[in-house]
Amino acid sequence: MCGFVGCVHNEPKAIHSDIKEKLKKMNNIITHRGPDDEGYFFDEFVNFGFRRLSIIDIDNGNQPLSYENERYWIIFNGEIYNYIELRKELVENGHEFTTDSDTEVIIALYSSIKEQSVRKLRGMFAFVIWDKEEEKLFGARDHFGIKPFFYCEQDETTYFASEKKSILTAISEELDVDSLQHYLSFQYVPEPATLTKSIKKLPPGHFFTKKPGEKMDIKKYWKPNFQPTNMGDSKLIKEVQYTLLDSVNVHMRSDVPVGSFLSGGIDSSFIVSIAKQINPKIKTFSVGFEREGYSEINVAEETANALNVENISYVITPEEFLAELPKIIWHMDDPLADPAAVPLYFVAREARKQVKVALSGEGADELFGGYNIYREPQSLRMFSYIPSPAKHVLKALSSAIPDGFKGKSFIERGVTPLEERYIGNANMFDEKEKKLLLVNYLNNLENEKVTGSIYSSSLDYDAITKMQNIDIQTWLKGDILLKADKMSMANSLEVRVPFLDKHVFNIASKISSNQKVRNGTTKYILRKAAEGIVPEHVWSRKKLGFPVPIRHWLKAELYDWAMQLIHNSPTDYIFNKQEILKLLDNHVQNKMDNSRKLWTILIFMVWHQIYVEHLYDFDLSKQKIEQLAMN
């Protein structure tokens, strides 16, 4: 796990001090991704910079790494879990190696089969390879988007990096107002866009080639494809158990100790239960809050005791939460209004004090049908029997019902097609609300422009599978994996996600909707697979996620901070402040729970302080950062 920066010039350039200094500046800003080592490569077309967090082949795995008499050069962020098997295959075909690293396996594989190499990789990865002989750049991002890949084509140079902030040191920037409007719907900026107009993300499951002077040629090599079968429960359960055991096993390959996050839920408990069979001394980590109902520490400790593994927990105070918030958002690059990012930052911080690598349960909900919203198609089934003309009448009637009236939302959802109502797990502001909130609302920017192509490619799927497909291609990479990467790397910790393995997905894709959600129980097959493996108190527990008490805090501990931020933020050119204050007032008076809407706006305002107003300097000492955050 590391970080990289680089660029390719359209015309050959002499390697002078200005180029070296620019690249070093880009590289230094992501020191947190790799504090163990740094490395550089320069030629007339390509400049590479690298920060290393040493995990595999600690002595010899430095980068940039060359291969075949320095014809090929690579920078790589991630882990390849089948590198031992691939290396053996390559050796049998005559390839030679000078290291034991997975990095050298990637570059050797590329030297053998070029673009097809990415299809053989099992793991999380973002990498760039420069072929000096062909003068061609090749890069790729893993199947699900576990590892980030930013790029920008500007001023006859193409920049690429593990974090957007590296590229921002080298280019002129402009706020993307389209992306801002989408952010207000999704609570994150949907890929491939970012809030900076010229910077994009390479989509998951894609690779690119580029020759100097030519545009990037981006191609898809993988996409999620669901193929439900008639496989019985018992066979599926055994397949899930076997595949997860294999996945956790290869995800624990490391030359440094591996720990695991542990919440009160089934996903992390399943991972720890399997990992404990491989390493009985594995350490686990949990966080929570003092407020009742917002901590899973007690359940996590009960799970750890039942499994006889060590658990290290940490309680986050509102003051500490607020003090670290600007730094957390700086690490995010773009605003992410998921409050769960904050406890993830703290659990990663605590884990890093003990280990360099931690397992986590991301992806289980998307692959196995774990979100409560996936029960909706069953609850709305009655509407499928209502003729279309009657639905139009019901929709018109529901619009006349006052907001907050019981039954209004149920009717509206029932008469609205899935493609129009479901854009993923988060749906903060609808178009009517955004029109009131924004000074310059864009009428032609519907959310369907983000989700439409995904729906059109999954016409044959049932409703639950369509929702999963939307979440895997939007929410998973835009929220879940974004915060997992940024919050762990902020603390120089490598997080591995065994559920997001292409072998695990192959099994999950065969599960029918009735085996995902049955009698109101989500993740049905996964829960059955966990029986007898995870402690009994866990497998039947309802999902809580990473609960954060912002609903309460915005009425008390964070109220003054929120009011001051809203009034002082120079974002009047973006927002109608009176609408924001109305949201806060209604929330405080308990007229409506507006906490998530408010959090979406407040997080953007803090992001604006950092990346537009430049009020924070994160090269300062920690004490100074906390002082700035509280002012």
SVG drawing of the C-alpha trace seen along z (x, -y; Angstrom):
<svg xmlns="http://www.w3.org/2000/svg" viewBox="-57 -36 76 64">
<polyline fill="none" stroke="black" stroke-width="0.4" points="0.0,0.0 1.5,-3.2 1.0,-6.4 2.2,-7.6 2.4,-10.7 3.6,-11.3 3.2,-12.9 3.8,-12.3 4.7,-15.1 3.4,-15.4 6.8,-16.5 10.2,-15.4 11.6,-17.7 15.0,-18.0 15.2,-16.9 15.9,-20.1 15.5,-21.2 12.0,-22.8 10.5,-19.5 12.2,-17.6 11.0,-20.1 7.4,-20.0 7.3,-16.2 8.8,-16.2 6.2,-18.7 3.5,-16.5 5.0,-13.5 5.7,-15.1 2.0,-16.1 1.1,-12.3 3.8,-11.3 1.1,-9.9 0.4,-7.2 4.0,-6.0 6.2,-7.3 8.7,-4.4 10.5,-5.4 10.3,-7.6 11.6,-7.1 11.7,-8.9 12.2,-8.1 12.8,-10.7 13.2,-10.5 12.4,-13.0 8.7,-12.0 7.8,-10.5 8.3,-11.5 7.4,-9.1 7.3,-9.7 6.5,-7.2 5.8,-6.9 6.1,-3.5 4.4,-1.8 6.5,1.4 4.3,4.5 5.7,7.2 9.4,7.8 10.3,5.0 14.0,4.9 13.7,5.1 10.2,3.8 11.2,0.2 9.6,-1.8 9.7,-3.0 10.7,0.5 12.3,1.4 12.2,4.7 13.8,6.2 17.0,4.1 15.1,1.0 12.7,1.1 9.7,1.1 9.1,-1.1 6.2,-0.8 4.6,-2.7 2.0,-0.7 -0.4,-1.2 -2.2,1.8 -1.8,5.5 -2.0,8.4 -3.2,11.4 -2.5,14.1 1.1,12.8 2.7,16.0 0.7,18.2 1.3,15.7 5.0,15.6 5.2,19.4 3.5,19.4 5.8,16.7 8.9,18.5 7.8,21.6 7.5,19.6 11.1,18.3 10.7,15.0 13.3,14.0 12.8,12.0 15.2,10.0 12.6,9.3 9.9,11.2 7.4,8.3 4.0,8.3 5.0,5.2 7.6,7.1 4.9,9.7 2.7,7.1 5.4,5.6 6.6,9.1 3.1,10.1 2.7,6.9 5.9,7.6 4.4,11.0 0.8,10.3 0.5,6.5 -3.1,5.2 -4.5,8.7 -2.3,8.8 -4.9,6.8 -7.5,9.6 -5.3,12.0 -4.8,9.8 -6.7,10.6 -6.4,7.7 -6.7,4.0 -4.6,1.9 -3.9,-1.3 -0.7,-1.4 1.2,-3.0 3.7,-1.2 6.0,-3.1 7.4,-1.1 10.5,-3.1 10.9,-1.1 7.4,-1.6 7.1,-5.0 3.7,-4.0 2.1,-4.4 -0.3,-1.8 -2.3,-2.2 -5.2,-0.4 -7.5,-0.5 -8.9,2.6 -12.3,4.1 -14.3,2.4 -12.3,-0.9 -10.7,0.0 -7.6,-2.0 -7.9,-5.6 -6.6,-6.9 -6.8,-10.6 -5.7,-12.1 -5.7,-15.5 -4.8,-16.4 -3.6,-20.1 -1.0,-22.2 0.5,-19.5 1.0,-17.3 -1.0,-14.5 -0.8,-14.2 -1.8,-11.2 -1.7,-10.5 -3.2,-8.5 -4.7,-11.7 -6.2,-14.7 -4.3,-17.1 -1.0,-16.1 -2.3,-17.2 -3.7,-20.4 -0.1,-21.5 0.7,-21.5 -2.4,-22.9 -4.8,-25.7 -8.2,-24.7 -11.8,-25.5 -14.9,-24.4 -17.1,-22.0 -20.6,-23.3 -22.2,-20.2 -20.4,-18.0 -21.4,-20.2 -25.1,-19.8 -24.7,-16.0 -22.8,-16.1 -25.9,-17.6 -27.9,-14.6 -25.5,-11.8 -23.4,-13.2 -20.3,-12.5 -19.1,-13.5 -20.1,-10.7 -17.2,-9.3 -15.5,-9.9 -15.9,-13.6 -14.4,-15.5 -15.1,-18.9 -12.2,-20.2 -13.3,-20.6 -10.1,-19.3 -9.4,-16.4 -11.1,-13.0 -10.9,-9.5 -10.1,-6.5 -13.2,-4.3 -12.9,-1.0 -12.5,2.0 -10.8,-0.2 -7.3,-0.5 -5.8,-3.2 -3.0,-3.5 -1.3,-6.8 1.5,-7.7 3.1,-11.2 1.2,-13.6 -2.0,-11.5 -5.1,-11.4 -5.6,-8.8 -7.4,-5.7 -9.6,-4.4 -11.1,-0.9 -13.3,1.3 -11.9,4.7 -14.5,5.7 -18.0,4.8 -20.3,6.4 -22.5,9.0 -25.2,10.7 -26.3,14.2 -28.7,15.6 -29.0,19.4 -31.3,22.0 -28.6,23.2 -30.1,24.4 -29.4,22.7 -27.2,25.4 -24.9,25.5 -24.6,21.7 -23.9,21.5 -21.0,23.9 -19.7,22.0 -19.8,18.7 -18.0,20.2 -15.3,21.8 -14.7,18.7 -14.6,16.3 -12.1,18.6 -9.9,18.5 -10.3,14.8 -9.4,14.0 -6.5,16.4 -4.9,14.6 -5.7,11.2 -3.6,12.1 -0.5,12.5 2.0,10.0 5.5,9.6 4.1,7.4 1.4,8.1 -2.3,8.0 -5.1,6.9 -8.8,6.3 -11.6,3.8 -14.4,5.2 -17.9,3.7 -21.0,5.2 -22.2,6.4 -21.9,9.7 -19.5,8.5 -16.5,7.7 -17.3,10.5 -17.3,13.0 -13.9,11.7 -12.4,11.9 -13.8,15.3 -12.1,16.7 -8.9,14.7 -8.6,16.0 -8.4,19.6 -5.4,18.4 -3.8,16.2 -5.1,17.0 -3.3,13.9 -4.9,11.4 -5.7,8.0 -9.0,6.3 -10.0,2.6 -13.3,0.8 -14.5,-2.7 -17.7,-4.3 -19.3,-7.3 -20.4,-8.0 -24.0,-8.6 -26.2,-5.5 -27.2,-3.8 -24.2,-5.1 -21.5,-2.7 -21.0,1.0 -17.9,1.3 -19.7,3.5 -20.9,5.9 -17.5,5.9 -15.9,6.8 -18.4,9.6 -17.5,10.9 -13.8,10.7 -14.2,12.5 -16.2,15.2 -13.5,15.7 -10.7,15.3 -9.0,12.5 -7.7,9.2 -9.9,6.1 -8.7,2.5 -11.4,-0.1 -11.6,-3.9 -14.4,-6.3 -14.6,-9.5 -15.7,-12.8 -17.6,-15.5 -14.7,-17.9 -12.2,-15.5 -14.5,-14.8 -14.7,-18.5 -11.0,-19.2 -10.0,-16.5 -12.8,-17.3 -10.9,-19.8 -7.9,-17.5 -10.2,-14.6 -11.8,-16.5 -8.4,-17.6 -7.5,-14.0 -10.7,-13.3 -9.7,-15.6 -13.4,-16.2 -16.2,-16.5 -17.8,-13.3 -20.8,-13.9 -20.9,-10.4 -20.5,-10.9 -19.2,-7.3 -15.9,-8.6 -15.0,-10.2 -15.1,-7.0 -13.3,-5.2 -10.5,-7.8 -10.2,-7.2 -10.3,-3.4 -7.6,-3.5 -5.5,-5.8 -5.8,-3.3 -5.1,-0.3 -1.9,-1.9 -0.5,-2.1 -0.4,1.7 -0.3,2.9 0.4,1.8 -2.4,3.8 -6.1,4.2 -8.9,6.3 -12.4,4.7 -15.9,5.7 -16.6,3.3 -18.6,4.6 -20.6,7.3 -23.8,5.3 -23.5,4.5 -22.6,8.0 -25.0,10.0 -27.9,7.6 -27.4,6.2 -29.0,2.7 -32.4,2.3 -33.5,0.4 -33.3,3.7 -36.5,4.8 -38.4,2.0 -39.3,3.9 -41.1,6.5 -42.9,3.9 -44.1,2.1 -45.1,5.2 -48.8,4.3 -48.3,1.3 -47.3,3.6 -51.0,4.7 -52.3,1.2 -52.9,0.0 -50.8,-2.9 -53.7,-5.4 -54.5,-4.7 -50.9,-5.3 -50.9,-8.7 -54.0,-9.6 -52.3,-8.4 -49.2,-10.3 -51.2,-13.5 -53.1,-12.9 -49.9,-12.2 -48.3,-15.5 -51.2,-17.3 -50.5,-15.6 -48.3,-17.8 -44.7,-16.7 -44.2,-14.5 -47.7,-13.1 -47.8,-9.4 -48.1,-7.3 -47.1,-10.1 -43.6,-8.7 -44.9,-5.2 -47.4,-6.1 -44.9,-8.3 -42.3,-5.5 -44.9,-3.0 -46.1,-4.9 -42.7,-6.1 -40.6,-3.8 -37.4,-2.5 -35.3,-4.2 -36.6,-7.5 -36.6,-7.1 -33.4,-5.1 -30.0,-6.7 -28.3,-4.7 -28.1,-4.5 -27.9,-8.2 -30.4,-10.7 -29.9,-14.0 -31.6,-16.7 -34.2,-16.2 -34.5,-18.6 -37.1,-20.8 -35.0,-21.2 -31.8,-22.0 -33.7,-24.6 -34.4,-26.4 -30.9,-25.9 -28.8,-26.9 -28.3,-30.4 -27.6,-29.0 -29.7,-25.8 -29.1,-23.8 -32.4,-22.7 -31.0,-20.1 -28.9,-18.2 -31.0,-15.3 -29.6,-12.5 -30.6,-10.0 -27.6,-11.3 -25.4,-9.5 -27.6,-6.4 -29.3,-6.1 -26.7,-4.1 -26.4,-1.7 -30.2,-1.0 -30.2,-0.7 -27.5,2.0 -29.5,4.0 -33.0,4.2 -33.2,7.9 -32.4,7.7 -35.1,7.8 -35.6,4.7 -33.2,5.8 -30.4,6.7 -30.9,3.4 -30.4,1.6 -27.3,3.6 -25.9,2.8 -26.5,-0.9 -24.8,-0.8 -21.8,1.2 -21.2,-1.3 -21.9,-4.5 -22.2,-4.3 -19.5,-1.6 -16.7,-3.5 -18.0,-7.0 -18.6,-6.6 -17.7,-3.3 -14.3,-2.7 -13.4,-6.4 -13.5,-6.8 -11.9,-3.4 -8.9,-4.4 -8.6,-8.0 -9.1,-7.4 -6.7,-4.5 -4.0,-6.2 -4.4,-9.3 -3.0,-7.2 -0.5,-5.2 -2.5,-2.1 -3.3,0.4 -6.9,1.6 -7.8,4.8 -11.4,5.8 -11.8,9.6 -15.5,9.3 -14.4,7.3 -12.6,10.1 -13.5,11.1 -13.9,14.7 -16.3,13.7 -18.3,11.6 -18.6,14.6 -20.4,16.5 -22.5,13.6 -23.6,12.9 -25.3,16.3 -27.5,15.6 -31.2,15.1 -33.1,12.1 -35.1,14.5 -31.8,15.7 -30.6,12.1 -33.7,10.8 -36.1,13.4 -39.0,12.7 -37.6,9.2 -34.1,10.6 -31.3,9.0 -28.1,10.8 -30.0,14.0 -27.4,16.4 -24.5,14.6 -26.1,14.8 -26.7,18.5 -23.1,19.0 -22.0,17.3 -24.0,19.6 -21.6,21.7 -18.7,19.5 -19.4,16.2 -20.7,16.0 -24.4,16.5 -25.2,13.0 -23.9,11.5 -25.4,13.4 -29.0,12.5 -28.4,8.8 -29.9,6.1 -27.6,3.8 -26.4,0.6 -23.5,-0.5 -21.2,-3.1 -23.7,-5.2 -22.6,-8.8 -24.7,-11.1 -24.8,-14.2 -28.6,-14.3 -28.2,-15.1 -24.9,-17.0 -26.3,-19.6 -28.9,-20.5 -26.3,-20.8 -22.5,-20.2 -22.1,-21.2 -24.9,-23.8 -22.7,-26.9 -20.1,-25.6 -22.7,-25.0 -24.3,-28.4 -20.9,-30.2 -19.8,-28.2 -23.0,-28.9 -22.9,-32.7 -19.1,-33.1 -18.8,-30.9 -18.2,-33.0 -20.4,-30.6 -23.3,-33.0 -22.5,-32.8 -23.5,-29.1 -26.1,-28.8 -29.2,-30.6 -28.2,-30.9 -31.8,-31.5 -32.7,-28.0 -29.9,-26.5 -30.8,-28.4 -34.4,-27.2 -33.2,-23.6 -31.2,-24.1 -34.0,-25.8 -36.5,-23.1 -34.0,-20.5 -33.4,-22.1 -37.1,-22.5 -37.6,-18.8 -39.9,-19.5 -37.9,-17.3 -34.6,-15.4 -32.5,-17.5 -29.1,-16.3 -27.9,-14.5 -28.9,-17.4 -27.2,-19.9 -24.1,-17.7 -23.9,-17.6 -23.8,-21.4 -21.5,-21.9 -19.0,-19.4 -18.9,-21.3 -18.3,-24.6 -15.4,-23.1 -14.1,-21.7 -14.5,-25.2 -12.4,-26.6 -9.6,-24.2 -9.5,-24.0 -11.0,-27.4 -10.2,-29.8 -7.0,-28.0 -7.5,-28.7 -5.7,-25.7 -2.0,-24.7 -1.7,-21.0 2.1,-21.2 1.6,-22.9 1.9,-21.1 -1.1,-19.0 -1.8,-21.5 -2.0,-24.4 -4.4,-22.5 -6.7,-21.8 -6.6,-25.4 -7.6,-26.5 -10.4,-24.0 -11.9,-25.3 -11.8,-29.0"/>
</svg>
